[in-house]
Amino acid sequence: MIATLALVFILTVAKHVPGLDGLPLSQAVGIVCFSFAIYLSLRIYQDELARIRAE
């Protein structure tokens, strides 16, 4: 989780570096955030499914 947040922070800071103007860093940040949201929701789903099956 810390690695994902660090990656988002680095990509966000890199957007403001003059030499990296041409790279689609905003889209990369969006993809990383969306992927992380999917990962977290699947973990919550998996935990809930395991809880339901244990009952």
C-alpha positions in Angstrom: 0.0 0.0 0.0 2.8 2.4 0.8 4.5 1.6 -2.5 1.3 2.5 -4.4 1.0 5.8 -2.6 4.7 6.5 -3.2 4.2 5.7 -6.9 1.3 8.1 -7.1 3.3 10.8 -5.3 6.3 10.4 -7.6 4.2 10.5 -10.8 2.4 13.6 -9.5 5.6 15.3 -8.7 7.1 14.2 -12.1 4.2 16.0 -13.9 5.8 19.3 -12.8 9.3 18.5 -14.0 10.0 20.5 -17.1 11.8 17.7 -19.0 8.9 15.3 -18.6 6.3 17.5 -20.2 5.5 15.2 -23.1 4.8 12.1 -21.0 1.2 11.2 -20.2 1.8 11.2 -16.4 -1.8 12.3 -15.5 -3.2 9.2 -17.3 -0.6 7.0 -15.6 -1.7 8.4 -12.2 -5.3 7.7 -13.0 -4.5 4.1 -14.1 -2.5 3.4 -10.9 -5.3 4.9 -8.7 -8.0 3.0 -10.5 -6.1 -0.3 -10.3 -5.4 0.2 -6.6 -9.1 0.9 -6.0 -10.0 -2.4 -7.8 -7.4 -4.2 -5.7 -8.8 -2.8 -2.4 -12.4 -3.6 -3.4 -11.4 -7.2 -4.3 -9.7 -7.6 -0.9 -12.8 -6.4 0.9 -14.9 -8.7 -1.2 -12.6 -11.6 -0.4 -12.7 -10.9 3.3 -16.5 -10.6 3.4 -16.9 -13.8 1.4 -14.6 -15.7 3.8 -16.6 -14.3 6.7 -19.9 -15.4 5.2 -18.6 -18.9 4.5 -17.3 -19.2 8.0 -20.8 -18.7 9.5 
